[in-house]
């Protein structure tokens, strides 16, 4: 439950805890405006957590504007779960960090996240790893990046992003002024996707680190990266051969 060292501001729930007490503690902390960080790592027992938390927000029982960091992993939020959270995201104007890892939201859920977070103008970190996100989902995130002027890090590893999505992301990166780190690890970009990504991001001056391990491209696709200006590249597990 609550972190013993920072009980007034942080709650960490794991898969061994019952859902009802977790919801109660989150609601109490938000209502008192004392809880700023929530971390939930669950299994199937937490599948209805999003619905219950969203209901509390919609009933005005809690104040989501005080949340600064929200981390949910290994919880199935597909369908009704992420749909229920979308209004809460719209109200979480103070959010600086959101991580949804292995939550099965797919493209449809990611589109809801992108739409819901447009009011989160202070967002600095967004993590959406291992969620089955394809081109439609990442295109929605790319479109919303203009609403996050302070965004520093974007982690979208372990998804299904290809050429179209890479092109949309590249264009968004190209005009963004603060983005510093992006992880696209284990996405099937291939050469065409990498070229599309690079074509849009050439104008970016802030991106320092780009993780592209296991993205199925060759040395031919990598040549476009030479003009990107990125100083730290992570390229392992690709088919670059001796020319990479």
C-alpha positions, -999 to 999 in steps of 0.1 A, spaced: 0 0 0 13 35 8 51 40 8 62 42 44 87 69 37 64 92 18 29 81 29 14 114 23 23 116 -13 29 81 -28 9 49 -31 24 17 -44 1 -13 -49 12 -47 -61 -6 -78 -74 -9 -93 -39 -32 -67 -25 -70 -66 -27 -84 -40 -51 -110 -24 -28 -85 -11 -2 -63 3 -30 -92 22 -45 -102 35 -11 -67 47 -3 -63 64 -37 -97 81 -33 -88 93 2 -55 106 -9 -69 125 -39 -98 139 -20 -74 152 6 -52 165 -22 -22 148 -6 -16 119 -30 6 129 -60 21 96 -72 3 63 -78 20 31 -89 -1 0 -96 14 -34 -107 -14 -59 -109 -28 -90 -127 -63 -100 -136 -75 -90 -101 -70 -54 -110 -89 -55 -143 -118 -34 -128 -95 -10 -110 -97 16 -138 -135 15 -138 -137 20 -101 -112 48 -100 -128 65 -130 -162 63 -113 -148 80 -82 -135 108 -104 -168 112 -122 -187 113 -89 -164 142 -78 -153 121 -49 -117 127 -58 -96 154 -74 -74 141 -102 -57 175 -108 -33 168 -79 -18 136 -95 17 142 -108 28 106 -116 6 77 -126 22 43 -133 0 13 -142 15 -20 -154 3 -55 -160 -33 -45 -157 -58 -52 -186 -72 -18 -195 -85 -28 -229 -120 -16 -239 -140 -3 -210 -110 3 -187 -92 28 -208 -125 43 -220 -134 50 -184 -101 66 -176 -102 90 -206 -123 116 -187 -99 113 -157 -70 120 -180 -88 151 -193 -90 164 -157 -54 155 -147 -40 188 -157 -10 186 -133 2 152 -146 39 152 -154 45 114 -159 23 87 -172 33 51 -178 10 24 -190 30 -8 -195 15 -41 -207 -20 -28 -204 -34 -42 -237 -48 -8 -248 -39 -13 -285 -46 14 -311 -81 22 -299 -70 28 -263 -39 48 -273 -61 71 -293 -82 77 -261 -50 83 -241 -37 108 -267 -71 127 -267 -75 126 -230 -40 140 -223 -43 171 -244 -49 191 -213 -18 177 -196 4 207 -207 30 198 -180 36 162 -192 73 154 -193 74 116 -195 51 92 -214 56 55 -214 34 31 -235 55 -1 -238 41 -35 -248 6 -24 -257 1 -37 -292 2 -1 -306 3 2 -344 4 31 -368 -30 45 -359 -22 47 -322 13 63 -325 -1 87 -351 -26 99 -325 2 104 -300 23 123 -326 -7 146 -332 -10 153 -295 27 161 -289 21 197 -298 0 200 -266 29 187 -245 55 215 -248 76 201 -219 77 165 -230 112 151 -225 109 113 -229 87 90 -249 89 52 -245 69 32 -270 90 0 -272 76 -34 -278 48 -23 -301 37 -27 -338 48 6 -353 57 5 -390 62 30 -418 31 52 -415 34 56 -378 71 63 -380 64 90 -405 39 107 -383 62 105 -352 91 118 -372 71 149 -383 60 155 -347 96 152 -334 108 176 -361 89 205 -347 91 196 -310 115 217 -289 121 197 -257 120 160 -265 153 144 -255 148 106 -254 127 82 -274 127 44 -272 113 26 -302 129 -7 -293 113 -39 -307 90 -22 -333 90 -36 -369 101 -3 -384 124 -20 -411 143 2 -435 112 21 -448 100 29 -413 134 42 -403 137 64 -434 103 78 -427 112 85 -391 144 103 -401 128 123 -429 106 142 -404 130 146 -375 159 162 -393 149 197 -380 148 186 -344 175 202 -322 167 187 -288 167 149 -293 198 134 -278 190 97 -273 172 73 -296 168 36 -289 162 15 -320 173 -20 -309 156 -49 -326 137 -28 -352 145 -50 -382 164 -25 -403 196 -28 -423 226 -6 -429 208 9 -459 180 22 -437 205 34 -411 222 58 -436 194 83 -432 202 86 -395 235 102 -403 217 136 -408 195 133 -378 218 151 -353 211 125 -326 243 120 -306 235 87 -288 220 58 -308 212 23 -295 211 0 -325 217 -36 -313 199 -66 -327 194 -52 -362 206 -67 -395 233 -40 -402 261 -63 -411 296 -50 -416 283 -17 -430 263 -8 -399 
